[in-house]
């Protein structure tokens, strides 16, 4: 270990040398074949420095230098020094304290193997369950930040009592708006996973509509821009619904039936009401509906009967495009509690208590995949088209482009990663979400998506082996249906109607 005085001198020298090097750097003079390698070197330097900075943060707090600098807290002091936000500085400070008790993560930070955001996620999860620390550190080296955060959220959820976690998340809900220095309106919100999933699902439909409208007009912008437009559109439709709602003296039902609040195909109901049928399914007995997978009676409302009793016509029920996908182990659903190795989460959002899934039963806004000990991502059939069950399972896997480094969530298509005519089978693990450019790259430029779900590789043409042998002969004709053995169940009715 280098002594304190020697360390300061060494760091000072490295800082001076790096300052000279960076000042002399002319980006346009770097040959293009070398620029990526040079960029990676600076990225490694940045990670090493960020790791040292993060590990020192708790010691800066202990020095109490912040108290003599007029700062209200250690986080505010470090935010002022680094030119970042207090919230980000607070997260880094918390990670620094946790890393002191996490040797594997601390060592990875010291070696520059983790970014600040990766370290924050791992520190929070490993503090809740230290046994998962080595696995999460290794996962960070192989997976992107989004996948790492999802797994860290699962670790934290398993380590905390469901009821306590649900209560904590609910107490922490918040929404804040402010005007930025450039005059822009900003919003940040925090709520429970199930509430967030409903907002995300409603926004997804509107975002897709905004995207398609922009494409027809010849406009090309980011998915984030379309998401912002979708949020405004959702507010406009909500306001239109309120404006169209009749007064107590005059309540013509027609004014309500044609004004969807959450999207073009979302039914509008008064508060406290829910549709008594799943679109595309036979009418349900308004008293009870028995869930076929669980066997417990699920109460549903009877808005048409209530509407008739009140003297007004019911709102028309139309098939919703928005839905919340829940992935849950059958045993956990029956037991009412998910154990360490069982799944209970909202796709794209994160883990939720089993009680939350039960509360969603009968909601036409949702669809569930119940695993019952079978990997739903391996279900296959002999047709080329994707079945409703497979689509719901794909959505449960995560609605984002599966090409590594892309992560787009706009205008996605389901694509066979291996040409269907070579196997004549449609298997879930051979299906992938692609955004618009990638199927063209695969078909016409020779790129290939390889590897299992969650560990895909985007292989360039020169790395793809030649396939000169003909594909297999097609099998005998068979019904285009998912195999019944190991069939995933939908708690909310036919997935095609969800």
N, C-alpha and C positions, 0 to 999 in steps of 0.2 A: 504494500500500500504506500502511495506517495504521501509525504508529509504535507501538512496544510500549506506551509509557505511555498514548498516546491510545486504543489498542485496549482496554487494561484498563479505562480510564474509560468507554468506550463500552459495553463488555460489562456493566460494573457498572450503568450507567444502564438498559440494556435489561432487566437482571435485576430491578432495583427496580420499574420500570414494569410488568413482567409479573407480579411478585408482587402488586402492588396490584390489577391487573386480575383476576387469578385469585381473589384473596380476595373481590372484589366480585361475582364470578359467582354467580348463583342459577340453577341449571339449570332449575328449575320455572318461572322467570319468562321464559324464552326462548320466544318464539312458535314453535309447531311448524313452520310453513312456513320458519323461519329456522334451526332447530336443526342441520340437516344441513350447511348452509353454514358455520356457526360451528364445528362439529366438524371439518370439513375444514381450516379455518384453523389450529386448534390442532394438527392432525396435521402440517401443513406446518411449523409452528414447531418441533414435536418433531423432525422429520426434520432441519431445519437445525441444531438444537442437537446432535443425535446425530452428524451428519456432522462438525461441528467437534470434538466430543469424541473421535471415532474418529481423526481426523487428528492430534490432539494427543497421543494415547496413547503413541506411540513416544518423543516428546520428554519425557514424564513419566518414562519409564524411563531416558532418558539423564540426567535431572537427579539420579538416584540418591536422590531424596527418600524412596523406599521403604525404603532401608537405614537411615535414621535414625528410622523410625516403627515399628520392631520387626517389620516384615513379612518373610517368608521369601523373597519373590520380588516382582517388579514386578506380576505378575498378581494376587497375593494383596493387595497394597497397593491396586490399583485396584478390586478387588472390595470391599474394606472401605470405600473412599470412596463407591462407587456403590450399595452394598447389594445386590450381585448375587453370583453364584457365581464361584469362581475359574476354573472351566472356561469360562464365558462371557466373563470378563474376559481370559482367555488368548487366546481366539479373536479378540476385538476388537483386542488388542495385536498379534497376528500379522497381522491385516488392515491395521492402521495401518502396519506396516513394509512390507508389500507395496504398499500404495497409493502410497508414495513413488516407486515405479518404474512406476506405471500412471497416466499423465496423464489419460486419458479417464475412468476410474473415479474418480480423485481429484476431477476437476472436477464430475462428477455428484454426488458426496458433498457437495462445497462448496455446490452449488445446492439441496441437499435433494431430489434426484431418486432417491436410493437409500436404502432402509432399512438398518439395521445388518446384518440377516441377508442381504439381497441383496448388500451389499458384501463380507461374509465369503465368500460363495459365488463371486462374480466374482473376488475377489482371489486365491483359491486356484487357480481354473482359469486365469486370465490369467497368473499367474506360471509355470504349467506351459507355456502356449502364448500368448505375448504377442500374436500375430497375431489372436487371437480376442477381444481386449479390447473393441474398438469394437462388435462384433456382440453380445456378451453384455450390454453396457451398454444397447444399444437393445432387446434382448430383455426386459430387466428392466422396461422401460417398458410393454411390451405383454402380458406373460404373468405368471401368478401365481408365487408363490415356489416352489411344488412343481415346476412345469415348468422354472423357471430352474435349480433345483438339479439336476434330471435332466440338462439340457443341459450344465451345468458339470461334472457327473460324467463325461459322455461326452468332453468336451474333455480332462479330466485323464487319462482312460483311454487316449485315443489318443496322448497325449504321453509315456506311460510304457510301458516294455517289459512285455509281458504276464506273463512269468515273474516279474519283479521285483515287479510290482504284486500278483500273487497271493501271493507270499511275504510281502510287507509286510502285506497285509490279514490273512493267517493269523497272523502274529506278533502283530498288534495285537488279536486276539480277546480278549474279556473278558466277565465277567458279575459284577455287583456288586449286592448287596441291602443295604438298611438300613431302619431304622425311623424314620419322620418324627417331627417334633415333636408332631404330632397323634395319634401312635400308629399311623399307617398303615404298611403294608408297601410298600416301593418296590423296583423292579428296573430295572436298565439293562444292556443287553447289546450286544455288538459282535462281528460275525463276518464271514465272507466272503459275497459276494452269493448264491452258490448255496446255502449253508447257510441264510441268511436267507429265501430264496425257499421252501425246503421248510417252514420253520417258519410262514411267512406263509400258505402254501397250506393247511396243516393247520388253522391257526387260522381261516381264512376259512370252512371248512365248519362248524366248531363255532360260530363267531360267528353265522352265518346260522341255525343251529338254535336258539341261545339267543334270537335276535331273534324268530323265529317263535313260540317258546314264550311269550315275554314278551307278544307281541301277543295271543295267544289268551287270556292271563290279564288283558288290559286294561292292561298296564304300558307306559309310554312313557319310555324313557331314551336317553341318548346312545349313539352307536356305540362310543365309547371304553369306556363301562361294559360293553357287551356283549362287547367285546374282552377286558376283564379277566376276565369270567366264563368266556369261552372258554378262556383260558389255564389257569384253575383246573380246568376240565372236562378239558382235555388231560392235566393232571397226574393227575387222578383216574383217568382211563381207563388211563394208563400204569401206575399203581399197581395197578389191578384186573387188568391183564394179568400183572404180576409175581406177584400173589397167586394167580392161577389157574394159573400155570406149574407143572406137576408136578415132583416130585423125580426123581432118576435111578432110584429103585427102582420108581416107579409113574408112568407117563407116558400117561394116557388122552388121546388126541388130541382128544376132544370138548371138553376144558377149554380148549384153545387156539383152536379154530376159531371160537368165537362171541364172542371178546373182542377187538374191533378196538382198536388202540393209537392211531391218528391220526384217528379219525372213524368214523361208523356204517358207511361203505362202504369202509374201508381195510383191506386184507388184512394179517393179522398173520403175520410170518415170523420164524424165529429169526435171530440175527445172521449176516450173511454170505450170506443167501439172498434171492433175488428171484423173482417169478413168471416162468414161462417163456412166458406168453402175454399179449398185450394183451387186456383184457376186450372181448368182442364180436368178436374176430378168430379165425380158424382157429388151431389149435395150431401153434407154431413148432418147427422142428427144434431139439432141445436142443443140438446141437453148434454150429451157426452160424445167424445170421439175416442176410440180405443187405439192406442199406438201399437202397431203390429210388432215392432221390434222389442218393446219393453213390456207391454201388457197392462200398463197402468192407465186408468181412464184420464183423459186430458180434457178439461173443461174448455169449451169454446163459446163465444158470444153468438147472439142471433140478431144481427143488426136489422135484417129485413122484418123480423117479427116486432122488434122494438120500434122500428120506423112506422110500421102499420099501426101499432098501438098509439103512437104519438100523433097520427094523422098526417104524416109526411111520407113521401116516397123515398125508398132507399137509394143511396148512391150506387151507380153502376160499378160492378167489380170487373176489372180488367187485369190481364196477366201482367205482373210486374217484371221488368227487366232487372231490377235491382234485387240483390239477395245477399244474405250473410251466410257464409259457409262455415260450418262447425265440424271439426274433426274430433271424434271422441271414441275411446275404447268402450266396447260393449259392457265389459265387466264393471268399468268405472261408472257407467250410466246406471246399471242395475244397483250397484252398491251405494251410489250417491257420493262417492269420494274417489278421486284419482290417486293411485299409488305412484311410487317413484318412477316406475317404468311404463306408465300408462299415459295416453295422450288425451288431453281435453283442452282445446284451444280454438279460437276463431282465426281462420286462415288470414294471413297478412296482418294480423293485429297482435296475437299472442295468447298466452294461457289465460283461462278463465275457470272459475269454480264450476263443478258439475251442476250446482244449483242454478247457475246462470243459463246453462243449456236447457235445463228443465223448464225454466221460465219462458224460454223461446218456443217451446213446443206448441204447435198449432198456428204459429205465426207464418203467414204467407210470405213474409219478408225474409225468411231463412230457409236454408237447406242443410241437412246434416249428413255426414258420412260416418257410419258406425262400423268400426273395423272388426269387432268380434274375433280378434286374434288372427285375422287374415290381412295381409298387406294389400290394401285396396289398389295400390299402384301397380299390381301385377295382373289384375283382371284383364282378360283378352277376349276378342271374338274374331270371327273370320271375315267380317265385312270391312270395307274401306272407311266408311264414315264413322265418326265418333258418336257413341251413344250418350244419352243424357246422363247416365251414371258416371261414365268416364269423364264427361265434361265437368261435372260437379267435383269429381276427384281431382281433376287437373286444377280447378280453382282452389281446392283445399291445399294443393301443393304450393300455391303461390301464383298470383296473377301478375307476372312480370316476364319480360323477355329473358330466356334462359341462356342466351349467348353471354359468356363470362365478360364482365365489364360493361355490359349494356344496361340492363335493369329497367328498360323502358316499360311503362304501364299504359301506353296509348296505342290504340288500334292494333291490338295483338291478334295473331292468327294461330290456330292449332296446326302443327306441321308434323308429318312423319319424319323422324330424323334419319330413317333408312327407307328408301323407296318401297312403297307398299307392294309393288309387283315382284319384289325379290323374296318376300316372305308370305304374302297373302294373309297376314294377321295384323290386327290392330291392338297393340298392347300399350298399356298406359306408360310403362317405362320407356317406350320407344316413341312417345308423343311429347312434343315440347311446344311451349309458347314462343313465338317469334314475332318481332315487330316487322314492319313492312319490308325493309331492305334485305333481311337475311334469307328468306326463301329464294329470292332472286340470286343471291350470292351462291347459295347451295346448288341451285339447278343449273345456272349458266356459267359460274366461275369456278366450280369445283371445291368450294369450301364444304366442310362437314362438321356437324355437331356430334360429338362422341362422348361416351361415358354415361354413368347412371345419373338419375335425377339428383340434384344437389352437388354433383361433382362433374359437371359438363366441361368439355374442352372444345374450343372452336379451332379446328385444324385447318391450316392453309392448304391450298391445292398441292404444293410440292411434297407435303407430308402424307398425303392420302395414298395408300397402296392401290396399285392397279387391280381391277376386278374384271379379268377377261372371261372367266367362266360364266355360263348362263345361270340365271336364277332358278330356284326350284320350280317344279311343275305346280300349277295351282291345285289345291285340294278339291275334293268333291264338293259341290254346292252344299251350303249349310245355312240355316236360318241366321239372319243378321241380328243376333241378340247376345247380350252379355251372358257368359256361362253362369248357371245358377249356383254352382258350388262356390262358396266364399263370396257370394253376392253382397256388396255393401248395401246397407239399408238407408233410406231417407226418412228421418223422423217427421219431416214436414210435407210428406206426400211425394208424388212423382217429381224427381228433380227437373224434368223438362218443364214443369209448371212453376218452378220456384224462381 
